[in-house]
């Protein structure tokens, strides 16, 4: 192989700017295969490398650099590395060839045979022979890159050079202007400071670095290889703050830079001070603290640029954190010196807070906040100095604007203590004063006037909740109730509702258990209120959605609560779509997180399945509305397909079918119940079919299957002829003769519903059997509560809309037969629990009675209704009160003797906020109390007037708006009853 011929051709190609790739690959390939050696290549290049012409030397080194760059490491002999390094170092004085020499050395320094001595030789030659700033950018960049690689790969060589390394690099960098080279240089400085003690040459290196601050340039648009201004700023910042030795020289000029007119320069200076606070000795900041604080105060008060304000406050916090003594420090001199430094912030702030008119309260609060937040010691000093002044002024002034400003400052100071490691010690001593200022138990007024003050108060209450171990359990509950009510009740200023919701979102992330225990029940109760407006439902659901999305710990609780409300039909149908949409948004957020598998399973069981059941019921209602209007013949044709699809599932044992198969059974029940009485169902033996329904209902473990079977058998029995009804009833009783469990109880309820509507005596036998269960305490609660099934409304089973058979006066007969039996059993009972269950049965019975029927024997029922008010809860209690209201409206003389002694005391006690006295109960009691002054003379109710007014005064402060409105109306009537008499 004629290597000389290839080299000559390569050189000629370089002169002609031709593509020399083939020559380059040929040389590298032959050396790698061993056909020739690197030494032979150098010999072939000899006449070029030794030429007196600079251009020929440059071309020769160009070829050598290209080959060395592409050669695999194993093709370069280890013994040749040192010789080549020595050769290249001797040639660095040849300025024409420096670029290719640096490329060659860079290729060699990657070899394992490139020793620390080689590194030292290269660095000394580089610093001595090469004036880097005299070359173009590509050469300068190569020099910085080579230096960076040697520092990375051969740190011991750098440490060996010591001061020479520092001075050489400073000389090398001096005068550099290209951002690309500066980026490499700035990144080298922290590494250099870590390896070499720069103490003796700190001024030389600092002057070279800091002259670039603040650095600004415009990068070339569309060029992905360019360096961004922000990345270069960060690199310079890291270089300036890489060594504590820079502190004494850097802090003063940095503080001076904060006075610059340019916002970007200010921000850069403040951000560099933040980095310096963690790197420099605290003592270097002390001489400049006063100047720095004054400049930060000016920037914050001017507030011309939010970014400048944020950077200034961050710098203030960082510097005060640096100069603050450690929490375990015992050096009183450090403490006193720091206290003096804090005066730079405190003196002006206290002067402003004690002035007649507070200027810039928000800015004062921000300065106090970041200073106090900087350390536990600083938090104590700031809080001790500011809290007494603010609390004293709050106690002495009623000027609302001034109170708002003072509370704003107070909120800023308190927020600094929300970290357990930084809580001010003086807070416990001032707890009573703080509670008096924020008034945990006071509701937020709904009018727009002074709403700004109430928003500030809500923020303060939130801070009290967040203060570690500050509020006890009762105080915490009161505080959360106040914020929740502010979010729930519609305020004339929507900002109050929005801010309260935002605060609950914040609290849900830090105190999820308290939110679940106190706030969520209030929201869910508000959704279920009577006549709740659409805009309120929307606001409540949006608030719950925001809380759930922000705080995963309460998400499942919120979803479960909304889902139960929807499924239980406690939400107006027009609001259900909005509720389901809210659920969907929260579910999408929940399953998008990393731990979605467990969450998804829980959502499926506790929320998706119940909602699916609700959707099926809604579809069933729609099916009833349509199918009940279809003619008999068409119904019979449709029933054939319906039975083929559903009857096997409806009658199958629960062990042989999955729960999913039962979920659509309500559609089967609804359509079957909607048939005309004369419609023939497609079964061979109706008696056997009804008996099978009863048997399945009594044995199944699935609630949907059980309810469907009861609905169908009740509808079939109700619509058949009297002869067939007796046969079917006997078939059912034969299956249930020995069953007195819960399913047996429900069976009697449904049979009573079907039979009593027909005036069939067997229905009353079921009722007596149920009353016996109540008095015998066998499923007594279920037996009593099920009386609502007998006469109550249902979506499709035995209803007028689905062609159920209802005889004339059947309710009158029920009232005349059953109510006396309940009354007699009540009088004979000695157990209060039995009496309570009998009252439940009575309440369910009378609430569905027509007014004329109820009034015919009301005198016997009144004592029981009064007992029901005392012993029952929620809607049953409200129903009893409404019945009393009807009696007072229709025949006030009937209860005239009991009105003062029994009825009014029961009504006023029903206004108190207890679990039994729900919104329904309180509103029913207020309606009755409003009616009494209209129906009775002053002489009759005079003795109770004072107690009633006292109770109504408290009710006017109820947390429910509807209750408050009713209480005001009732109070006005009772207050003016004496005037009407005069």
TORGUDREN-923740 format. One line per 8 residues: number of its first residue (from 1); their letters; for each residue x, y, z of C-alpha. Coordinates in steps of 0.25 Angstrom, whole numbers, plus 5000, padded with zeros to 4 digits. Layout:
# TORGUDREN-923740
NUM	A	X:Y:Z | ...
# end
This chain:
# TORGUDREN-923740
1	XXXXXXXX	5000:5000:5000 | 5006:5014:4996 | 5002:5022:5008 | 5010:5034:5003 | 5001:5034:4990 | 4988:5035:4999 | 4994:5046:5008 | 4998:5054:4996
9	XXXXXXXX	4984:5053:4990 | 4978:5056:5003 | 4987:5069:5004 | 4983:5073:4990 | 4968:5071:4993 | 4969:5080:5005 | 4975:5091:4996 | 4964:5089:4986
17	XXXXXXXX	4953:5088:4997 | 4949:5075:4991 | 4942:5064:4998 | 4953:5055:5005 | 4944:5045:5012 | 4949:5034:5004 | 4964:5037:5007 | 4961:5039:5021
25	XXXXXXXX	4954:5026:5022 | 4965:5019:5015 | 4975:5024:5024 | 4967:5020:5037 | 4964:5006:5031 | 4978:5003:5028 | 4983:5007:5041 | 4972:5000:5049
33	XXXXXXXX	4974:4987:5041 | 4989:4988:5043 | 4993:4989:5029 | 5001:5002:5033 | 5004:5009:5046 | 5001:5022:5052 | 5017:5024:5052 | 5017:5022:5037
41	XXXXXXXX	5006:5032:5035 | 5014:5042:5043 | 5026:5039:5034 | 5018:5041:5022 | 5013:5055:5027 | 5027:5058:5031 | 5030:5068:5019 | 5017:5075:5022
49	XXXXXXXX	5019:5076:5037 | 5033:5081:5036 | 5030:5091:5025 | 5034:5105:5026 | 5020:5109:5020 | 5009:5111:5030 | 4999:5106:5020 | 5006:5093:5018
57	XXXXXXXX	5008:5090:5033 | 4993:5093:5035 | 4989:5083:5024 | 4998:5073:5030 | 4993:5075:5044 | 4979:5075:5038 | 4981:5061:5033 | 4987:5056:5046
65	XXXXXXXX	4975:5062:5054 | 4965:5055:5045 | 4971:5042:5046 | 4973:5042:5061 | 4958:5047:5063 | 4953:5035:5055 | 4963:5024:5059 | 4957:5014:5069
73	XXXXXXXX	4965:5014:5083 | 4971:5001:5081 | 4978:5005:5068 | 4986:5016:5076 | 4998:5009:5083 | 4999:5013:5098 | 5014:5016:5097 | 5011:5026:5085
81	XXXXXXXX	5001:5035:5094 | 5011:5042:5102 | 5020:5044:5090 | 5009:5050:5082 | 5004:5059:5094 | 5019:5064:5095 | 5019:5067:5080 | 5006:5074:5080
89	XXXXXXXX	5009:5082:5092 | 5022:5087:5085 | 5014:5091:5073 | 5004:5100:5081 | 5013:5112:5079 | 5009:5111:5064 | 4997:5119:5063 | 4993:5115:5049
97	XXXXXXXX	4992:5101:5054 | 4985:5102:5068 | 4971:5098:5063 | 4976:5085:5058 | 4985:5082:5070 | 4974:5084:5080 | 4966:5075:5072 | 4977:5064:5072
105	XXXXXXXX	4979:5066:5087 | 4964:5065:5090 | 4965:5051:5082 | 4977:5047:5090 | 4971:5051:5104 | 4960:5041:5103 | 4970:5029:5103 | 4973:5021:5115
113	XXXXXXXX	4987:5024:5113 | 4986:5039:5114 | 4992:5041:5128 | 4991:5052:5138 | 5005:5056:5133 | 5000:5057:5119 | 4988:5066:5125 | 4998:5075:5132
121	XXXXXXXX	5007:5077:5120 | 4995:5080:5111 | 4990:5090:5121 | 5003:5097:5124 | 5006:5098:5109 | 4992:5103:5106 | 4992:5114:5116 | 5007:5118:5112
129	XXXXXXXX	5007:5117:5097 | 4992:5120:5093 | 4986:5134:5094 | 4972:5128:5093 | 4965:5142:5091 | 4973:5144:5078 | 4966:5133:5071 | 4953:5131:5064
137	XXXXXXXX	4941:5125:5072 | 4943:5111:5067 | 4957:5110:5072 | 4953:5117:5085 | 4942:5107:5087 | 4951:5096:5085 | 4960:5101:5095 | 4949:5102:5106
145	XXXXXXXX	4944:5089:5102 | 4958:5082:5104 | 4959:5089:5117 | 4946:5084:5122 | 4949:5070:5117 | 4962:5070:5125 | 4955:5075:5137 | 4945:5064:5137
153	XXXXXXXX	4954:5053:5133 | 4967:5057:5140 | 4963:5064:5153 | 4976:5061:5160 | 4984:5068:5149 | 4976:5080:5151 | 4979:5079:5166 | 4994:5078:5164
161	XXXXXXXX	4994:5091:5156 | 4987:5099:5167 | 4989:5114:5166 | 4995:5112:5152 | 4982:5106:5147 | 4973:5117:5153 | 4982:5128:5147 | 4983:5121:5134
169	XXXXXXXX	4968:5120:5133 | 4966:5134:5137 | 4975:5139:5126 | 4969:5130:5116 | 4955:5135:5119 | 4958:5150:5120 | 4951:5157:5108 | 4942:5146:5104
177	XXXXXXXX	4929:5150:5097 | 4923:5139:5090 | 4911:5133:5098 | 4914:5119:5093 | 4929:5120:5099 | 4924:5127:5111 | 4914:5116:5114 | 4925:5106:5115
185	XXXXXXXX	4934:5115:5123 | 4923:5118:5133 | 4921:5103:5135 | 4936:5101:5137 | 4937:5111:5148 | 4929:5103:5159 | 4937:5090:5156 | 4950:5098:5157
193	XXXXXXXX	4946:5104:5170 | 4943:5090:5175 | 4956:5084:5171 | 4966:5096:5174 | 4967:5105:5186 | 4964:5119:5179 | 4966:5127:5192 | 4980:5133:5187
201	XXXXXXXX	4975:5137:5173 | 4960:5139:5177 | 4961:5154:5172 | 4967:5150:5158 | 4956:5140:5156 | 4944:5148:5161 | 4948:5160:5153 | 4948:5152:5141
209	XXXXXXXX	4934:5146:5144 | 4926:5157:5150 | 4930:5167:5139 | 4919:5159:5131 | 4908:5162:5141 | 4897:5165:5137 | 4898:5157:5124 | 4889:5160:5113
217	XXXXXXXX	4888:5156:5098 | 4878:5152:5088 | 4879:5138:5082 | 4877:5135:5068 | 4862:5132:5065 | 4860:5118:5059 | 4874:5113:5062 | 4872:5101:5071
225	XXXXXXXX	4887:5101:5074 | 4888:5115:5080 | 4888:5117:5095 | 4876:5123:5102 | 4879:5136:5110 | 4872:5130:5122 | 4882:5117:5122 | 4894:5127:5121
233	XXXXXXXX	4889:5135:5133 | 4887:5123:5141 | 4901:5118:5137 | 4907:5131:5141 | 4899:5131:5154 | 4905:5118:5158 | 4919:5122:5155 | 4917:5135:5163
241	XXXXXXXX	4912:5127:5175 | 4920:5115:5174 | 4930:5119:5185 | 4929:5126:5198 | 4941:5133:5195 | 4934:5142:5185 | 4924:5147:5196 | 4931:5159:5201
249	XXXXXXXX	4933:5164:5186 | 4920:5160:5181 | 4909:5164:5191 | 4911:5180:5190 | 4911:5180:5175 | 4899:5171:5174 | 4891:5180:5184 | 4895:5192:5175
257	XXXXXXXX	4890:5185:5163 | 4876:5184:5170 | 4874:5199:5168 | 4875:5197:5153 | 4864:5203:5144 | 4863:5190:5136 | 4853:5180:5142 | 4861:5169:5136
265	XXXXXXXX	4874:5173:5143 | 4867:5175:5156 | 4861:5161:5155 | 4875:5155:5151 | 4881:5162:5163 | 4870:5157:5173 | 4871:5143:5168 | 4886:5143:5169
273	XXXXXXXX	4885:5148:5184 | 4876:5136:5186 | 4886:5127:5181 | 4897:5134:5189 | 4890:5133:5202 | 4892:5118:5202 | 4907:5119:5197 | 4913:5131:5204
281	XXXXXXXX	4916:5133:5219 | 4905:5141:5226 | 4914:5152:5231 | 4916:5157:5217 | 4902:5161:5216 | 4901:5169:5229 | 4908:5182:5224 | 4898:5183:5212
289	XXXXXXXX	4885:5178:5220 | 4879:5192:5222 | 4882:5197:5207 | 4876:5183:5202 | 4863:5184:5211 | 4861:5198:5207 | 4862:5195:5192 | 4853:5183:5194
297	XXXXXXXX	4843:5191:5201 | 4843:5201:5190 | 4841:5191:5179 | 4830:5184:5187 | 4822:5197:5190 | 4824:5201:5175 | 4818:5188:5171 | 4821:5192:5156
305	XXXXXXXX	4825:5178:5152 | 4820:5165:5159 | 4832:5157:5155 | 4841:5168:5161 | 4832:5168:5174 | 4833:5152:5175 | 4848:5152:5173 | 4850:5163:5183
313	XXXXXXXX	4842:5156:5194 | 4849:5143:5191 | 4863:5150:5192 | 4858:5156:5205 | 4854:5143:5211 | 4867:5136:5206 | 4876:5146:5212 | 4869:5147:5226
321	XXXXXXXX	4869:5132:5226 | 4884:5133:5224 | 4887:5143:5235 | 4877:5137:5245 | 4883:5129:5257 | 4881:5114:5257 | 4869:5110:5266 | 4878:5103:5276
329	XXXXXXXX	4888:5114:5276 | 4892:5119:5290 | 4900:5131:5286 | 4893:5143:5291 | 4902:5152:5282 | 4896:5145:5269 | 4882:5147:5275 | 4884:5162:5278
337	XXXXXXXX	4891:5165:5264 | 4879:5158:5257 | 4869:5165:5265 | 4876:5178:5260 | 4875:5173:5246 | 4861:5170:5247 | 4858:5185:5251 | 4861:5189:5237
345	XXXXXXXX	4847:5182:5234 | 4840:5184:5247 | 4842:5199:5249 | 4836:5204:5237 | 4825:5193:5238 | 4821:5197:5252 | 4821:5212:5249 | 4811:5209:5238
353	XXXXXXXX	4803:5200:5246 | 4802:5210:5257 | 4799:5222:5248 | 4784:5228:5247 | 4784:5223:5232 | 4792:5210:5228 | 4798:5212:5215 | 4801:5199:5207
361	XXXXXXXX	4796:5189:5217 | 4797:5178:5207 | 4812:5181:5204 | 4815:5182:5219 | 4809:5169:5221 | 4817:5162:5210 | 4830:5168:5215 | 4826:5163:5229
369	XXXXXXXX	4822:5149:5224 | 4835:5146:5216 | 4844:5151:5228 | 4836:5143:5238 | 4836:5131:5229 | 4851:5131:5228 | 4854:5124:5241 | 4847:5120:5254
377	XXXXXXXX	4855:5131:5262 | 4851:5142:5252 | 4836:5137:5253 | 4836:5138:5268 | 4842:5152:5267 | 4833:5157:5256 | 4821:5151:5263 | 4824:5157:5277
385	XXXXXXXX	4826:5171:5271 | 4814:5171:5262 | 4803:5163:5268 | 4801:5172:5281 | 4800:5185:5272 | 4790:5179:5262 | 4781:5172:5272 | 4781:5185:5281
393	XXXXXXXX	4777:5193:5269 | 4766:5183:5265 | 4760:5183:5279 | 4760:5199:5279 | 4754:5202:5265 | 4741:5199:5258 | 4745:5206:5245 | 4743:5194:5235
401	XXXXXXXX	4753:5198:5225 | 4764:5200:5236 | 4760:5186:5242 | 4761:5180:5228 | 4775:5186:5226 | 4779:5181:5240 | 4774:5167:5238 | 4781:5166:5225
409	XXXXXXXX	4794:5169:5232 | 4790:5159:5243 | 4787:5148:5233 | 4801:5150:5227 | 4808:5149:5240 | 4800:5136:5244 | 4802:5129:5231 | 4817:5129:5234
417	XXXXXXXX	4814:5121:5246 | 4806:5110:5239 | 4819:5102:5238 | 4820:5093:5250 | 4835:5096:5250 | 4833:5111:5250 | 4821:5113:5259 | 4822:5126:5267
425	XXXXXXXX	4822:5123:5282 | 4814:5135:5285 | 4801:5130:5278 | 4796:5122:5290 | 4797:5134:5299 | 4789:5142:5289 | 4779:5131:5285 | 4767:5138:5292
433	XXXXXXXX	4769:5151:5285 | 4771:5144:5272 | 4758:5136:5274 | 4751:5149:5277 | 4756:5156:5265 | 4752:5144:5255 | 4739:5140:5262 | 4739:5125:5258
441	XXXXXXXX	4724:5123:5261 | 4719:5136:5254 | 4712:5134:5240 | 4716:5142:5228 | 4706:5152:5225 | 4699:5150:5211 | 4698:5165:5207 | 4709:5171:5198
449	XXXXXXXX	4713:5182:5208 | 4726:5180:5214 | 4728:5166:5208 | 4743:5170:5206 | 4744:5169:5221 | 4738:5156:5222 | 4747:5150:5212 | 4759:5154:5220
457	XXXXXXXX	4752:5148:5232 | 4750:5135:5225 | 4765:5135:5221 | 4769:5137:5235 | 4760:5126:5240 | 4766:5117:5230 | 4780:5120:5236 | 4775:5117:5250
465	XXXXXXXX	4771:5103:5245 | 4785:5101:5238 | 4793:5106:5251 | 4798:5093:5257 | 4791:5088:5269 | 4785:5102:5271 | 4770:5100:5271 | 4763:5089:5279
473	XXXXXXXX	4753:5079:5273 | 4741:5088:5276 | 4747:5101:5271 | 4752:5093:5258 | 4738:5089:5255 | 4732:5103:5257 | 4743:5109:5248 | 4740:5099:5237
481	XXXXXXXX	4725:5101:5238 | 4727:5116:5236 | 4735:5114:5224 | 4726:5103:5218 | 4714:5112:5220 | 4720:5124:5214 | 4723:5114:5201 | 4709:5108:5202
489	XXXXXXXX	4699:5120:5204 | 4698:5130:5192 | 4704:5143:5195 | 4701:5156:5188 | 4716:5157:5185 | 4720:5144:5178 | 4734:5146:5182 | 4731:5142:5196
497	XXXXXXXX	4726:5128:5191 | 4738:5127:5182 | 4748:5130:5193 | 4741:5121:5203 | 4742:5109:5192 | 4756:5112:5189 | 4759:5112:5204 | 4752:5098:5206
505	XXXXXXXX	4760:5093:5194 | 4773:5097:5201 | 4768:5091:5214 | 4764:5078:5208 | 4779:5076:5203 | 4784:5078:5218 | 4773:5074:5227 | 4765:5064:5219
513	XXXXXXXX	4759:5056:5231 | 4753:5069:5237 | 4747:5073:5223 | 4741:5059:5222 | 4735:5060:5236 | 4730:5074:5236 | 4729:5081:5223 | 4725:5070:5213
521	XXXXXXXX	4712:5067:5221 | 4708:5081:5221 | 4709:5082:5205 | 4702:5069:5203 | 4691:5073:5213 | 4689:5086:5205 | 4688:5079:5192 | 4676:5071:5198
529	XXXXXXXX	4669:5084:5203 | 4654:5086:5199 | 4653:5096:5187 | 4667:5097:5185 | 4670:5107:5173 | 4677:5102:5161 | 4688:5112:5162 | 4691:5108:5176
537	XXXXXXXX	4692:5093:5172 | 4701:5097:5161 | 4710:5105:5171 | 4710:5094:5181 | 4714:5083:5171 | 4725:5092:5165 | 4730:5094:5179 | 4730:5079:5182
545	XXXXXXXX	4736:5076:5169 | 4748:5086:5171 | 4750:5080:5185 | 4750:5066:5180 | 4759:5068:5168 | 4769:5076:5177 | 4769:5066:5189 | 4769:5051:5185
553	XXXXXXXX	4768:5048:5200 | 4753:5053:5200 | 4750:5050:5185 | 4744:5036:5188 | 4735:5042:5200 | 4730:5053:5191 | 4727:5043:5180 | 4720:5033:5189
561	XXXXXXXX	4712:5045:5195 | 4707:5051:5182 | 4704:5037:5176 | 4695:5033:5188 | 4688:5046:5187 | 4685:5043:5172 | 4681:5029:5175 | 4672:5032:5186
569	XXXXXXXX	4664:5042:5178 | 4668:5053:5188 | 4672:5062:5176 | 4662:5069:5167 | 4662:5062:5154 | 4666:5074:5146 | 4679:5075:5154 | 4682:5060:5153
577	XXXXXXXX	4689:5062:5139 | 4698:5073:5146 | 4701:5064:5157 | 4705:5052:5148 | 4714:5062:5140 | 4721:5066:5152 | 4723:5051:5156 | 4729:5048:5142
585	XXXXXXXX	4739:5060:5143 | 4744:5055:5157 | 4744:5040:5153 | 4753:5044:5140 | 4762:5051:5149 | 4763:5040:5159 | 4766:5029:5149 | 4776:5037:5142
593	XXXXXXXX	4786:5036:5154 | 4797:5025:5156 | 4789:5017:5166 | 4777:5016:5158 | 4775:5001:5159 | 4770:5001:5174 | 4763:5014:5172 | 4755:5009:5160
601	XXXXXXXX	4751:4996:5167 | 4746:5004:5179 | 4738:5014:5170 | 4732:5002:5162 | 4727:4996:5175 | 4722:5008:5182 | 4718:5018:5172 | 4717:5013:5157
609	XXXXXXXX	4708:5001:5161 | 4698:5009:5169 | 4697:5019:5158 | 4695:5009:5148 | 4683:5004:5157 | 4678:5018:5157 | 4679:5019:5142 | 4671:5006:5140
617	XXXXXXXX	4660:5011:5149 | 4659:5024:5141 | 4658:5016:5129 | 4648:5007:5135 | 4639:5020:5139 | 4640:5024:5124 | 4636:5010:5120 | 4624:5011:5129
625	XXXXXXXX	4619:5024:5124 | 4619:5018:5110 | 4615:5003:5112 | 4603:5007:5121 | 4596:5014:5109 | 4598:5003:5100 | 4586:4994:5096 | 4584:4980:5103
633	XXXXXXXX	4587:4972:5090 | 4600:4980:5087 | 4604:4978:5102 | 4602:4963:5101 | 4610:4962:5089 | 4621:4970:5095 | 4621:4962:5108 | 4624:4949:5101
641	XXXXXXXX	4638:4955:5097 | 4639:4961:5111 | 4637:4948:5118 | 4647:4941:5109 | 4658:4951:5112 | 4655:4953:5127 | 4647:4943:5134 | 4658:4932:5135
649	XXXXXXXX	4667:4943:5142 | 4656:4948:5151 | 4652:4934:5156 | 4667:4928:5157 | 4673:4926:5170 | 4683:4937:5174 | 4694:4927:5175 | 4693:4924:5160
657	XXXXXXXX	4693:4938:5154 | 4702:4950:5155 | 4698:4963:5161 | 4700:4969:5147 | 4689:4960:5142 | 4679:4966:5152 | 4682:4981:5149 | 4672:4982:5138
665	XXXXXXXX	4661:4974:5145 | 4653:4987:5149 | 4650:4989:5134 | 4643:4975:5134 | 4636:4979:5147 | 4631:4992:5142 | 4626:4988:5129 | 4619:4976:5135
673	XXXXXXXX	4612:4985:5146 | 4608:4995:5135 | 4599:4984:5128 | 4584:4986:5128 | 4576:4977:5138 | 4570:4969:5126 | 4584:4967:5119 | 4588:4952:5120
681	XXXXXXXX	4602:4949:5124 | 4610:4938:5116 | 4610:4927:5127 | 4603:4914:5128 | 4599:4914:5143 | 4598:4928:5149 | 4597:4922:5163 | 4610:4915:5161
689	XXXXXXXX	4617:4927:5155 | 4612:4936:5167 | 4617:4925:5177 | 4630:4924:5170 | 4632:4939:5171 | 4629:4938:5186 | 4639:4927:5188 | 4650:4934:5180
697	XXXXXXXX	4647:4947:5188 | 4648:4940:5201 | 4661:4933:5198 | 4669:4942:5189 | 4681:4950:5195 | 4680:4961:5184 | 4671:4973:5187 | 4668:4976:5173
705	XXXXXXXX	4662:4962:5170 | 4655:4962:5183 | 4648:4976:5181 | 4645:4972:5166 | 4638:4959:5171 | 4630:4966:5181 | 4625:4977:5172 | 4621:4967:5161
713	XXXXXXXX	4613:4958:5170 | 4606:4970:5177 | 4602:4976:5164 | 4597:4962:5159 | 4589:4960:5171 | 4583:4974:5171 | 4578:4973:5157 | 4572:4959:5157
721	XXXXXXXX	4557:4955:5160 | 4553:4953:5175 | 4552:4938:5173 | 4566:4937:5166 | 4572:4947:5176 | 4568:4937:5188 | 4575:4926:5181 | 4588:4934:5178
729	XXXXXXXX	4588:4939:5192 | 4587:4925:5198 | 4599:4921:5188 | 4607:4932:5194 | 4604:4930:5208 | 4607:4915:5206 | 4621:4919:5202 | 4623:4929:5214
737	XXXXXXXX	4616:4922:5225 | 4628:4919:5233 | 4637:4931:5229 | 4637:4943:5238 | 4650:4949:5234 | 4652:4962:5227 | 4647:4957:5214 | 4635:4951:5221
745	XXXXXXXX	4632:4965:5227 | 4633:4971:5213 | 4624:4961:5207 | 4613:4964:5216 | 4615:4979:5213 | 4614:4977:5198 | 4602:4967:5200 | 4595:4978:5209
753	XXXXXXXX	4597:4988:5198 | 4591:4979:5187 | 4579:4974:5196 | 4575:4987:5204 | 4574:4995:5191 | 4563:4984:5187 | 4557:4984:5201 | 4561:4970:5202
761	XXXXXXXX	4560:4965:5217 | 4573:4957:5215 | 4581:4970:5214 | 4576:4974:5228 | 4581:4960:5233 | 4595:4964:5228 | 4594:4978:5235 | 4590:4971:5248
769	XXXXXXXX	4602:4961:5246 | 4611:4973:5244 | 4606:4980:5257 | 4608:4967:5265 | 4623:4967:5260 | 4624:4981:5265 | 4619:4978:5279 | 4627:4965:5279
777	XXXXXXXX	4640:4973:5275 | 4643:4963:5264 | 4648:4972:5252 | 4639:4983:5259 | 4647:4995:5252 | 4645:4989:5238 | 4631:4985:5241 | 4627:4999:5245
785	XXXXXXXX	4635:5006:5234 | 4629:4997:5224 | 4615:5003:5226 | 4620:5014:5216 | 4619:5003:5206 | 4604:4999:5209 | 4599:5013:5205 | 4611:5021:5200
793	XXXXXXXX	4614:5025:5186 | 4622:5016:5177 | 4628:5017:5163 | 4620:5006:5156 | 4614:4995:5166 | 4600:4996:5169 | 4597:5011:5165 | 4586:5018:5158
801	XXXXXXXX	4595:5021:5146 | 4598:5006:5144 | 4583:5002:5145 | 4584:4997:5159 | 4570:4993:5165 | 4566:5003:5176 | 4552:5001:5182 | 4544:5013:5187
809	XXXXXXXX	4547:5017:5202 | 4558:5007:5204 | 4566:5018:5211 | 4554:5021:5220 | 4553:5007:5223 | 4568:5006:5226 | 4568:5018:5235 | 4555:5013:5243
817	XXXXXXXX	4561:4999:5244 | 4576:5000:5246 | 4578:5014:5253 | 4570:5009:5265 | 4578:4996:5266 | 4591:5004:5266 | 4585:5014:5277 | 4581:5002:5286
825	XXXXXXXX	4595:4995:5284 | 4601:5008:5288 | 4594:5010:5300 | 4596:4996:5304 | 4611:4996:5301 | 4621:4999:5313 | 4634:4999:5305 | 4638:5012:5299
833	XXXXXXXX	4644:5006:5287 | 4631:4998:5284 | 4624:5012:5285 | 4633:5018:5275 | 4631:5008:5265 | 4616:5008:5266 | 4617:5023:5265 | 4625:5021:5252
841	XXXXXXXX	4614:5012:5247 | 4604:5022:5250 | 4611:5034:5244 | 4613:5026:5231 | 4598:5023:5231 | 4592:5037:5234 | 4601:5044:5224 | 4595:5037:5212
849	XXXXXXXX	4580:5040:5217 | 4571:5050:5211 | 4568:5062:5219 | 4553:5059:5221 | 4557:5044:5226 | 4568:5049:5235 | 4559:5059:5242 | 4548:5050:5245
857	XXXXXXXX	4555:5043:5257 | 4566:5053:5259 | 4564:5055:5274 | 4568:5040:5277 | 4581:5042:5268 | 4586:5056:5274 | 4592:5050:5286 | 4600:5040:5278
865	XXXXXXXX	4604:5051:5268 | 4610:5059:5280 | 4618:5046:5284 | 4622:5044:5270 | 4628:5058:5270 | 4636:5055:5282 | 4641:5041:5278 | 4643:5041:5263
873	XXXXXXXX	4653:5048:5254 | 4654:5055:5241 | 4643:5053:5231 | 4634:5045:5240 | 4635:5056:5251 | 4632:5066:5240 | 4620:5059:5236 | 4615:5058:5250
881	XXXXXXXX	4616:5073:5251 | 4610:5076:5238 | 4598:5067:5242 | 4597:5076:5255 | 4597:5088:5245 | 4586:5083:5237 | 4578:5081:5250 | 4580:5095:5255
889	XXXXXXXX	4577:5100:5241 | 4564:5092:5240 | 4558:5091:5254 | 4567:5099:5264 | 4557:5096:5275 | 4561:5082:5274 | 4575:5084:5280 | 4572:5097:5288
897	XXXXXXXX	4574:5091:5301 | 4588:5085:5297 | 4593:5097:5289 | 4601:5104:5301 | 4604:5092:5310 | 4608:5082:5299 | 4608:5086:5285 | 4616:5099:5286
905	XXXXXXXX	4627:5093:5295 | 4629:5082:5285 | 4630:5092:5273 | 4640:5101:5280 | 4649:5089:5284 | 4648:5085:5269 | 4655:5098:5265 | 4668:5094:5272
913	XXXXXXXX	4680:5089:5264 | 4680:5074:5266 | 4681:5062:5258 | 4666:5059:5259 | 4662:5073:5255 | 4666:5073:5241 | 4663:5085:5232 | 4649:5078:5229
921	XXXXXXXX	4646:5078:5243 | 4650:5092:5247 | 4642:5098:5235 | 4630:5090:5238 | 4631:5095:5253 | 4632:5109:5248 | 4620:5108:5239 | 4612:5103:5250
929	XXXXXXXX	4617:5114:5259 | 4613:5124:5249 | 4599:5119:5248 | 4596:5119:5263 | 4595:5134:5264 | 4585:5134:5253 | 4576:5123:5259 | 4576:5126:5274
937	XXXXXXXX	4573:5139:5282 | 4584:5146:5290 | 4578:5141:5303 | 4580:5126:5299 | 4595:5127:5295 | 4599:5139:5304 | 4606:5130:5314 | 4615:5124:5303
945	XXXXXXXX	4618:5137:5295 | 4632:5140:5302 | 4637:5126:5301 | 4633:5125:5286 | 4640:5139:5283 | 4652:5134:5290 | 4653:5121:5281 | 4649:5129:5269
953	XXXXXXXX	4660:5139:5271 | 4670:5128:5271 | 4664:5122:5259 | 4666:5135:5251 | 4681:5132:5252 | 4679:5117:5247 | 4690:5114:5236 | 4679:5110:5226
961	XXXXXXXX	4674:5122:5218 | 4660:5116:5217 | 4659:5114:5232 | 4664:5128:5235 | 4653:5133:5225 | 4642:5125:5232 | 4647:5129:5246 | 4646:5144:5242
969	XXXXXXXX	4632:5142:5237 | 4628:5134:5250 | 4635:5144:5259 | 4627:5156:5253 | 4614:5149:5255 | 4617:5146:5269 | 4623:5160:5272 | 4610:5167:5267
977	XXXXXX	4600:5158:5273 | 4598:5167:5284 | 4597:5179:5275 | 4586:5173:5267 | 4578:5171:5280 | 4579:5185:5284
# end
